């Protein structure tokens, strides 16, 4: 979980089940906090995107924050984009924070600079407040997506509608997500209608863009439910981490490969969060590099994965009594002047760079 401070004023916590990247901005300054977590309808019609009909180049990318050092400036953003370019990447996945009044001023700075460096932005949208606390989730989804997609039309081509919301709708973490009965009806209704509202808004305001909906592990029944309820989107996003093993080997309860089940929805698939799990005090760099070597090689050479986003660029540094994390391609360290700055790269930085160079066209 992440708790925000804007210009020194504390804002309410955003509670999101499992892993979600929540970003905040105001007044040219970000101060990040990390916490643990276990309208009328309108839209334009468009031709359905199928797996076979999607012909975009493979997307090699990385997930980024405005500042994992919890102190945003354009200088820290430029430094992060320099790492992205050193990796040979042309895509970043960035979570848009809808809360601050000057959100477009801050995110314009980031998006415009990234685009000027030949780096494309894959934008992740979130609800205006915790989704289960919203009465009219259709309207919230429509408003958020309408504001963002109308503003960034022509600058952003991919919009993801929240992250792992099938996980939010589950009855509990012990459910596999393979059965519709694993999901809480009331929670699913809120999630589903937010997705519908956001999709309708993007289709109206930026019909040439792609809409992504994601989940993780074996939660494929969530996709079945969205399909049944006619939620309009183009691409399936999937999250996968080292404690889950190799995705290509994962089977569901009937013995079918998970990947075959995901392919059955006939949509392009992008891996939007992938990494090895760190421990409480650090990352096993050899195991991380080996895991990413295997996952990237398989993903690129599969006949159906269309993109790979490493999670994430830089470790999130600790603050107060909350720990940081060790997912980054780049480490952090205390700065001599106070606060934190960028530290050494991890072994996986070179592994990922080499894979991208080998398989980029």
LUMLUM-741204 format. One record per residue (C-alpha): residue number from 0; chain; residue in three letters; x, y, z. Coordinates in nm, 2 decimals, padded with zeros to 4 digits. Each point is the difference from the previous one (the first is absolute). Example, Ala and Ser with C-alpha at 12.3 -4.5 7.8 and 13.67 -1.06 7.14 Angstrom:
<recs>
(rec 0; A; ALA; (01.23; -00.45; 00.78))
(rec 1; A; SER; (00.14; 00.34; -00.07))
</recs>
This chain:
<recs>
(rec 0; A; UNK; (00.00; 00.00; 00.00))
(rec 1; A; UNK; (00.11; 00.35; -00.06))
(rec 2; A; UNK; (-00.10; 00.31; 00.20))
(rec 3; A; UNK; (00.03; 00.34; -00.16))
(rec 4; A; UNK; (00.11; 00.35; 00.11))
(rec 5; A; UNK; (-00.05; 00.29; -00.23))
(rec 6; A; UNK; (00.17; 00.33; 00.08))
(rec 7; A; UNK; (00.03; -00.11; 00.36))
(rec 8; A; UNK; (-00.38; -00.08; 00.04))
(rec 9; A; UNK; (-00.08; -00.36; 00.09))
(rec 10; A; UNK; (-00.27; -00.17; -00.22))
(rec 11; A; UNK; (-00.20; -00.31; 00.07))
(rec 12; A; UNK; (00.14; -00.35; -00.05))
(rec 13; A; UNK; (-00.08; -00.18; -00.32))
(rec 14; A; UNK; (-00.06; -00.37; 00.08))
(rec 15; A; UNK; (00.06; -00.24; -00.29))
(rec 16; A; UNK; (00.01; -00.38; 00.02))
(rec 17; A; UNK; (00.33; -00.16; -00.08))
(rec 18; A; UNK; (00.25; 00.19; -00.21))
(rec 19; A; UNK; (-00.09; 00.34; -00.15))
(rec 20; A; UNK; (00.22; 00.29; -00.09))
(rec 21; A; UNK; (-00.15; 00.32; 00.13))
(rec 22; A; UNK; (00.16; 00.33; -00.09))
(rec 23; A; UNK; (-00.05; 00.35; 00.14))
(rec 24; A; UNK; (00.09; 00.36; -00.10))
(rec 25; A; UNK; (-00.04; 00.36; 00.09))
(rec 26; A; UNK; (00.19; 00.33; -00.02))
(rec 27; A; UNK; (00.29; -00.17; -00.18))
(rec 28; A; UNK; (00.07; -00.21; 00.31))
(rec 29; A; UNK; (-00.07; -00.36; 00.09))
(rec 30; A; UNK; (00.04; -00.15; 00.34))
(rec 31; A; UNK; (-00.08; -00.37; -00.01))
(rec 32; A; UNK; (-00.13; -00.23; 00.28))
(rec 33; A; UNK; (00.00; -00.37; -00.03))
(rec 34; A; UNK; (-00.25; -00.22; 00.20))
(rec 35; A; UNK; (-00.06; -00.38; 00.00))
(rec 36; A; UNK; (-00.32; -00.14; -00.14))
(rec 37; A; UNK; (-00.11; -00.36; -00.03))
(rec 38; A; UNK; (-02.08; 01.78; -01.78))
(rec 39; A; UNK; (-00.18; -00.16; -00.29))
(rec 40; A; UNK; (00.19; -00.27; -00.18))
(rec 41; A; UNK; (00.15; 00.09; -00.33))
(rec 42; A; UNK; (00.28; -00.14; -00.22))
(rec 43; A; UNK; (00.10; -00.04; -00.36))
(rec 44; A; UNK; (00.00; -00.33; -00.18))
(rec 45; A; UNK; (00.32; -00.14; -00.14))
(rec 46; A; UNK; (00.12; -00.31; -00.15))
(rec 47; A; UNK; (00.10; -00.27; 00.25))
(rec 48; A; UNK; (00.38; -00.05; 00.04))
(rec 49; A; UNK; (00.08; -00.37; -00.02))
(rec 50; A; UNK; (00.32; -00.18; 00.08))
(rec 51; A; UNK; (00.07; -00.07; -00.36))
(rec 52; A; UNK; (-00.09; 00.35; -00.11))
(rec 53; A; UNK; (00.23; 00.18; 00.24))
(rec 54; A; UNK; (00.32; 00.08; -00.19))
(rec 55; A; UNK; (00.18; 00.25; 00.23))
(rec 56; A; UNK; (00.38; -00.05; 00.06))
(rec 57; A; UNK; (00.09; -00.19; 00.32))
(rec 58; A; UNK; (00.00; 00.24; 00.29))
(rec 59; A; UNK; (00.31; -00.01; 00.22))
(rec 60; A; UNK; (-00.07; 00.22; 00.30))
(rec 61; A; UNK; (00.04; 00.07; 00.37))
(rec 62; A; UNK; (-00.23; 00.13; 00.28))
(rec 63; A; UNK; (00.10; 00.34; 00.14))
(rec 64; A; UNK; (-00.11; 00.24; 00.28))
(rec 65; A; UNK; (00.04; 00.38; -00.02))
(rec 66; A; UNK; (00.26; -00.05; 00.27))
(rec 67; A; UNK; (00.07; -00.32; 00.19))
(rec 68; A; UNK; (00.23; 00.22; 00.21))
(rec 69; A; UNK; (-00.32; 00.17; 00.13))
(rec 70; A; UNK; (00.11; 00.34; -00.10))
(rec 71; A; UNK; (-00.11; 00.09; -00.35))
(rec 72; A; UNK; (00.18; 00.25; -00.23))
(rec 73; A; UNK; (00.05; 00.02; -00.37))
(rec 74; A; UNK; (00.36; -00.09; 00.07))
(rec 75; A; UNK; (-00.09; -00.33; 00.16))
(rec 76; A; UNK; (-00.24; -00.07; -00.29))
(rec 77; A; UNK; (00.27; 00.07; -00.26))
(rec 78; A; UNK; (00.24; -00.23; 00.19))
(rec 79; A; UNK; (-00.26; -00.28; -00.01))
(rec 80; A; UNK; (-00.05; 00.05; -00.37))
(rec 81; A; UNK; (00.38; -00.02; -00.05))
(rec 82; A; UNK; (-00.01; -00.35; 00.15))
(rec 83; A; UNK; (-00.30; -00.09; -00.23))
(rec 84; A; UNK; (00.21; 00.11; -00.30))
(rec 85; A; UNK; (00.31; -00.19; 00.13))
(rec 86; A; UNK; (-00.22; -00.32; 00.01))
(rec 87; A; UNK; (-00.10; 00.06; -00.37))
(rec 88; A; UNK; (-00.36; 00.03; 00.10))
(rec 89; A; UNK; (-00.27; 00.20; -00.18))
(rec 90; A; UNK; (-00.29; -00.06; 00.24))
(rec 91; A; UNK; (-00.07; 00.10; 00.36))
(rec 92; A; UNK; (-00.32; -00.09; 00.20))
(rec 93; A; UNK; (-00.10; 00.29; 00.22))
(rec 94; A; UNK; (-00.29; 00.02; 00.25))
(rec 95; A; UNK; (-00.21; 00.32; -00.04))
(rec 96; A; UNK; (-00.10; 00.16; 00.33))
(rec 97; A; UNK; (-00.34; 00.17; -00.04))
(rec 98; A; UNK; (-00.01; 00.17; 00.34))
(rec 99; A; UNK; (00.21; 00.32; -00.01))
(rec 100; A; UNK; (-00.14; 00.31; -00.15))
(rec 101; A; UNK; (00.31; 00.06; -00.21))
(rec 102; A; UNK; (00.03; -00.36; -00.12))
(rec 103; A; UNK; (00.03; 00.09; -00.36))
(rec 104; A; UNK; (00.27; 00.25; 00.05))
(rec 105; A; UNK; (00.22; -00.26; 00.17))
(rec 106; A; UNK; (-00.09; -00.29; -00.22))
(rec 107; A; UNK; (00.04; 00.21; -00.32))
(rec 108; A; UNK; (00.35; 00.07; 00.11))
(rec 109; A; UNK; (00.08; -00.37; 00.03))
(rec 110; A; UNK; (-00.19; -00.11; -00.31))
(rec 111; A; UNK; (00.14; 00.27; -00.22))
(rec 112; A; UNK; (00.35; -00.06; 00.10))
(rec 113; A; UNK; (-00.03; -00.38; -00.05))
(rec 114; A; UNK; (-00.15; 00.05; -00.34))
(rec 115; A; UNK; (00.28; 00.25; -00.09))
(rec 116; A; UNK; (00.25; -00.28; 00.08))
(rec 117; A; UNK; (-00.18; -00.25; -00.23))
(rec 118; A; UNK; (-00.15; -00.18; 00.31))
(rec 119; A; UNK; (-00.37; -00.09; -00.03))
(rec 120; A; UNK; (-00.23; 00.02; 00.30))
(rec 121; A; UNK; (-00.24; -00.28; 00.10))
(rec 122; A; UNK; (-00.24; 00.17; 00.25))
(rec 123; A; UNK; (-00.16; -00.18; 00.28))
(rec 124; A; UNK; (-00.32; 00.16; 00.13))
(rec 125; A; UNK; (-00.15; -00.05; 00.35))
(rec 126; A; UNK; (-00.32; 00.10; 00.16))
(rec 127; A; UNK; (-00.03; 00.34; 00.17))
(rec 128; A; UNK; (-00.01; -00.17; 00.34))
(rec 129; A; UNK; (-00.01; -00.36; 00.13))
(rec 130; A; UNK; (-00.24; -00.17; -00.24))
(rec 131; A; UNK; (-00.20; -00.19; 00.26))
(rec 132; A; UNK; (-00.09; 00.33; 00.17))
(rec 133; A; UNK; (-00.15; 00.15; -00.32))
(rec 134; A; UNK; (-00.37; -00.01; -00.04))
(rec 135; A; UNK; (-00.02; 00.07; -00.38))
(rec 136; A; UNK; (00.30; -00.18; -00.14))
(rec 137; A; UNK; (-00.11; 00.04; -00.36))
(rec 138; A; UNK; (00.00; 00.38; 00.03))
(rec 139; A; UNK; (00.33; 00.00; 00.18))
(rec 140; A; UNK; (00.16; -00.22; -00.27))
(rec 141; A; UNK; (-00.15; 00.22; -00.27))
(rec 142; A; UNK; (00.11; 00.32; 00.15))
(rec 143; A; UNK; (00.36; -00.10; 00.07))
(rec 144; A; UNK; (00.05; -00.16; -00.34))
(rec 145; A; UNK; (-00.18; 00.28; -00.18))
(rec 146; A; UNK; (00.22; 00.27; 00.15))
(rec 147; A; UNK; (00.33; -00.19; -00.06))
(rec 148; A; UNK; (-00.07; -00.14; -00.34))
(rec 149; A; UNK; (-00.13; 00.33; -00.14))
(rec 150; A; UNK; (00.31; 00.17; 00.14))
(rec 151; A; UNK; (00.26; -00.25; -00.13))
(rec 152; A; UNK; (-00.16; -00.10; -00.34))
(rec 153; A; UNK; (00.29; -00.03; -00.24))
(rec 154; A; UNK; (00.26; -00.02; 00.28))
(rec 155; A; UNK; (-00.10; -00.33; 00.16))
(rec 156; A; UNK; (-00.11; -00.30; -00.20))
(rec 157; A; UNK; (-00.05; -00.26; 00.28))
(rec 158; A; UNK; (-00.23; 00.05; 00.31))
(rec 159; A; UNK; (-00.02; -00.27; 00.27))
(rec 160; A; UNK; (-00.32; 00.00; 00.20))
(rec 161; A; UNK; (00.13; -00.04; 00.36))
(rec 162; A; UNK; (00.21; -00.30; 00.11))
(rec 163; A; UNK; (-00.10; -00.35; 00.11))
(rec 164; A; UNK; (-00.36; 00.09; 00.07))
(rec 165; A; UNK; (-00.10; -00.36; -00.03))
(rec 166; A; UNK; (00.20; -00.04; 00.32))
(rec 167; A; UNK; (-00.20; 00.28; 00.16))
(rec 168; A; UNK; (-00.32; -00.18; -00.09))
(rec 169; A; UNK; (00.11; -00.33; 00.15))
(rec 170; A; UNK; (-00.17; -00.13; 00.31))
(rec 171; A; UNK; (00.34; -00.04; 00.15))
(rec 172; A; UNK; (00.37; -00.06; -00.07))
(rec 173; A; UNK; (-00.04; -00.38; 00.04))
(rec 174; A; UNK; (-00.23; -00.02; -00.31))
(rec 175; A; UNK; (00.17; -00.11; -00.33))
(rec 176; A; UNK; (-00.21; 00.23; -00.22))
(rec 177; A; UNK; (-00.07; -00.29; -00.24))
(rec 178; A; UNK; (-00.37; 00.00; 00.08))
(rec 179; A; UNK; (-00.26; 00.27; -00.01))
(rec 180; A; UNK; (-00.11; -00.11; 00.34))
(rec 181; A; UNK; (00.34; 00.12; 00.13))
(rec 182; A; UNK; (-00.11; 00.36; -00.04))
(rec 183; A; UNK; (-00.21; 00.21; 00.23))
(rec 184; A; UNK; (-00.31; 00.12; -00.20))
(rec 185; A; UNK; (-00.02; 00.35; 00.15))
(rec 186; A; UNK; (00.38; 00.06; -00.04))
(rec 187; A; UNK; (00.00; -00.13; -00.36))
(rec 188; A; UNK; (-00.30; 00.23; -00.08))
(rec 189; A; UNK; (00.20; 00.31; 00.11))
(rec 190; A; UNK; (00.31; -00.11; -00.19))
(rec 191; A; UNK; (-00.19; -00.09; -00.31))
(rec 192; A; UNK; (-00.19; 00.32; -00.03))
(rec 193; A; UNK; (00.31; 00.21; 00.06))
(rec 194; A; UNK; (00.16; -00.19; -00.29))
(rec 195; A; UNK; (-00.31; 00.06; -00.22))
(rec 196; A; UNK; (00.00; 00.37; 00.08))
(rec 197; A; UNK; (00.37; 00.05; -00.07))
(rec 198; A; UNK; (-00.02; -00.20; -00.32))
(rec 199; A; UNK; (-00.30; 00.20; -00.13))
(rec 200; A; UNK; (00.19; 00.32; 00.06))
(rec 201; A; UNK; (00.32; -00.11; -00.17))
(rec 202; A; UNK; (-00.20; -00.13; -00.30))
(rec 203; A; UNK; (-00.17; 00.34; -00.03))
(rec 204; A; UNK; (00.30; 00.23; 00.06))
(rec 205; A; UNK; (00.29; -00.20; -00.15))
(rec 206; A; UNK; (-00.14; -00.29; -00.21))
(rec 207; A; UNK; (00.34; -00.07; -00.17))
(rec 208; A; UNK; (00.16; -00.10; 00.33))
(rec 209; A; UNK; (00.02; -00.35; 00.16))
(rec 210; A; UNK; (-00.17; -00.09; 00.33))
(rec 211; A; UNK; (00.17; -00.25; 00.23))
(rec 212; A; UNK; (-00.15; -00.19; 00.29))
(rec 213; A; UNK; (00.23; -00.20; 00.22))
(rec 214; A; UNK; (00.01; -00.26; 00.27))
(rec 215; A; UNK; (00.24; -00.27; 00.14))
(rec 216; A; UNK; (00.06; -00.36; 00.11))
(rec 217; A; UNK; (-00.30; -00.22; -00.11))
(rec 218; A; UNK; (-00.28; 00.26; 00.02))
(rec 219; A; UNK; (-00.12; -00.07; -00.36))
(rec 220; A; UNK; (-00.37; -00.04; 00.11))
(rec 221; A; UNK; (00.01; 00.38; 00.05))
(rec 222; A; UNK; (00.06; 00.03; -00.38))
(rec 223; A; UNK; (-00.29; -00.24; -00.07))
(rec 224; A; UNK; (-00.23; 00.22; 00.21))
(rec 225; A; UNK; (00.11; 00.32; -00.18))
(rec 226; A; UNK; (-00.06; -00.17; -00.33))
(rec 227; A; UNK; (-00.34; -00.12; 00.10))
(rec 228; A; UNK; (-00.09; 00.35; 00.12))
(rec 229; A; UNK; (00.12; 00.15; -00.33))
(rec 230; A; UNK; (00.28; 00.22; 00.15))
(rec 231; A; UNK; (00.18; 00.15; -00.30))
(rec 232; A; UNK; (00.38; -00.02; 00.00))
(rec 233; A; UNK; (00.28; -00.10; -00.24))
(rec 234; A; UNK; (00.29; -00.16; 00.19))
(rec 235; A; UNK; (00.04; -00.24; 00.29))
(rec 236; A; UNK; (00.28; 00.11; 00.24))
(rec 237; A; UNK; (00.14; -00.25; 00.24))
(rec 238; A; UNK; (00.23; 00.02; 00.31))
(rec 239; A; UNK; (00.24; -00.28; 00.08))
(rec 240; A; UNK; (00.27; -00.03; 00.27))
(rec 241; A; UNK; (00.27; -00.25; 00.10))
(rec 242; A; UNK; (-00.19; -00.16; 00.28))
(rec 243; A; UNK; (-00.25; -00.11; -00.27))
(rec 244; A; UNK; (00.26; -00.20; -00.19))
(rec 245; A; UNK; (00.03; 00.02; -00.38))
(rec 246; A; UNK; (-00.32; 00.12; -00.15))
(rec 247; A; UNK; (00.03; -00.24; -00.30))
(rec 248; A; UNK; (-00.02; -00.30; 00.24))
(rec 249; A; UNK; (-00.30; 00.11; 00.21))
(rec 250; A; UNK; (-00.31; -00.22; -00.03))
(rec 251; A; UNK; (-00.35; 00.06; 00.13))
(rec 252; A; UNK; (-00.21; -00.25; 00.19))
(rec 253; A; UNK; (-00.11; -00.20; -00.31))
(rec 254; A; UNK; (00.35; -00.05; -00.12))
(rec 255; A; UNK; (-00.01; 00.26; -00.27))
(rec 256; A; UNK; (00.29; 00.24; -00.04))
(rec 257; A; UNK; (-00.09; 00.35; 00.14))
(rec 258; A; UNK; (00.14; 00.15; -00.32))
(rec 259; A; UNK; (-00.24; -00.20; -00.21))
(rec 260; A; UNK; (-00.29; 00.12; 00.21))
(rec 261; A; UNK; (00.11; 00.36; -00.04))
(rec 262; A; UNK; (00.05; -00.04; -00.38))
(rec 263; A; UNK; (-00.36; -00.13; -00.02))
(rec 264; A; UNK; (-00.13; 00.35; 00.05))
(rec 265; A; UNK; (00.15; 00.09; -00.34))
(rec 266; A; UNK; (00.17; 00.32; 00.11))
(rec 267; A; UNK; (00.36; 00.11; -00.01))
(rec 268; A; UNK; (00.18; -00.06; 00.33))
(rec 269; A; UNK; (00.26; 00.23; 00.16))
(rec 270; A; UNK; (00.19; -00.08; 00.32))
(rec 271; A; UNK; (-00.03; 00.33; 00.18))
(rec 272; A; UNK; (00.18; -00.09; 00.33))
(rec 273; A; UNK; (00.27; -00.26; 00.02))
(rec 274; A; UNK; (00.28; -00.06; 00.25))
(rec 275; A; UNK; (00.16; -00.23; 00.25))
(rec 276; A; UNK; (-00.12; 00.04; 00.36))
(rec 277; A; UNK; (00.25; 00.17; 00.23))
(rec 278; A; UNK; (00.04; -00.10; 00.36))
(rec 279; A; UNK; (-00.06; 00.23; 00.30))
(rec 280; A; UNK; (00.36; 00.13; -00.01))
(rec 281; A; UNK; (00.10; -00.02; -00.36))
(rec 282; A; UNK; (-00.01; -00.17; -00.34))
(rec 283; A; UNK; (00.18; -00.32; -00.10))
(rec 284; A; UNK; (00.16; 00.15; -00.31))
(rec 285; A; UNK; (00.11; -00.32; -00.16))
(rec 286; A; UNK; (-00.34; -00.16; 00.03))
(rec 287; A; UNK; (-00.17; 00.32; -00.12))
(rec 288; A; UNK; (00.22; 00.02; -00.31))
(rec 289; A; UNK; (-00.05; -00.37; -00.08))
(rec 290; A; UNK; (-00.38; 00.03; 00.04))
(rec 291; A; UNK; (-00.02; 00.31; -00.22))
(rec 292; A; UNK; (00.22; -00.17; -00.26))
(rec 293; A; UNK; (-00.24; -00.29; -00.02))
(rec 294; A; UNK; (-00.32; 00.20; 00.01))
(rec 295; A; UNK; (00.11; 00.26; -00.27))
(rec 296; A; UNK; (00.13; -00.27; -00.23))
(rec 297; A; UNK; (-00.32; -00.20; 00.02))
(rec 298; A; UNK; (-00.23; 00.31; -00.03))
(rec 299; A; UNK; (00.16; 00.13; -00.31))
(rec 300; A; UNK; (00.02; -00.33; -00.17))
(rec 301; A; UNK; (-00.36; -00.10; 00.08))
(rec 302; A; UNK; (-00.25; 00.04; -00.27))
(rec 303; A; UNK; (-00.24; 00.21; 00.21))
(rec 304; A; UNK; (00.18; 00.23; 00.26))
(rec 305; A; UNK; (00.03; 00.35; -00.15))
(rec 306; A; UNK; (00.18; 00.19; 00.26))
(rec 307; A; UNK; (00.21; -00.02; 00.32))
(rec 308; A; UNK; (00.02; 00.26; 00.28))
(rec 309; A; UNK; (00.26; -00.06; 00.27))
(rec 310; A; UNK; (-00.12; 00.10; 00.35))
(rec 311; A; UNK; (00.17; 00.24; 00.07))
(rec 312; A; UNK; (00.27; 00.25; -00.09))
(rec 313; A; UNK; (00.12; 00.11; 00.35))
(rec 314; A; UNK; (-00.05; -00.13; 00.35))
(rec 315; A; UNK; (-00.25; 00.19; 00.21))
(rec 316; A; UNK; (00.19; 00.14; 00.30))
(rec 317; A; UNK; (-00.13; -00.03; 00.36))
(rec 318; A; UNK; (-00.16; 00.28; 00.19))
(rec 319; A; UNK; (-00.09; 00.04; 00.36))
(rec 320; A; UNK; (-00.07; -00.36; 00.14))
(rec 321; A; UNK; (-00.10; -00.13; -00.34))
(rec 322; A; UNK; (00.25; -00.22; -00.19))
(rec 323; A; UNK; (00.11; 00.06; -00.36))
(rec 324; A; UNK; (00.01; -00.27; -00.26))
(rec 325; A; UNK; (00.27; -00.17; -00.21))
(rec 326; A; UNK; (-00.17; -00.06; -00.34))
(rec 327; A; UNK; (00.21; 00.26; -00.19))
(rec 328; A; UNK; (00.24; -00.03; -00.28))
(rec 329; A; UNK; (00.17; 00.28; 00.18))
(rec 330; A; UNK; (00.06; 00.03; 00.38))
(rec 331; A; UNK; (-00.02; 00.31; 00.22))
(rec 332; A; UNK; (00.24; 00.14; 00.26))
(rec 333; A; UNK; (00.00; 00.28; 00.25))
(rec 334; A; UNK; (00.11; 00.33; -00.14))
(rec 335; A; UNK; (00.28; 00.21; 00.16))
(rec 336; A; UNK; (-00.23; 00.30; 00.01))
(rec 337; A; UNK; (-00.28; -00.20; 00.16))
(rec 338; A; UNK; (-00.28; -00.21; -00.15))
(rec 339; A; UNK; (00.08; -00.26; -00.27))
(rec 340; A; UNK; (00.16; -00.03; -00.34))
(rec 341; A; UNK; (00.06; -00.26; -00.26))
(rec 342; A; UNK; (00.25; -00.28; 00.07))
(rec 343; A; UNK; (00.15; -00.29; -00.19))
(rec 344; A; UNK; (-00.18; -00.20; -00.26))
(rec 345; A; UNK; (-00.09; -00.36; 00.07))
(rec 346; A; UNK; (00.13; -00.30; -00.20))
(rec 347; A; UNK; (-00.34; -00.03; -00.16))
(rec 348; A; UNK; (00.05; 00.34; -00.16))
(rec 349; A; UNK; (00.26; -00.15; -00.24))
(rec 350; A; UNK; (-00.21; -00.31; -00.05))
(rec 351; A; UNK; (-00.31; 00.20; -00.10))
(rec 352; A; UNK; (00.21; 00.24; -00.22))
(rec 353; A; UNK; (00.16; -00.29; -00.19))
(rec 354; A; UNK; (-00.34; -00.18; -00.05))
(rec 355; A; UNK; (-00.16; 00.33; -00.13))
(rec 356; A; UNK; (00.30; 00.05; -00.24))
(rec 357; A; UNK; (-00.02; -00.36; -00.12))
(rec 358; A; UNK; (-00.37; 00.01; -00.07))
(rec 359; A; UNK; (-00.08; 00.35; -00.11))
(rec 360; A; UNK; (-00.08; 00.06; -00.36))
</recs>
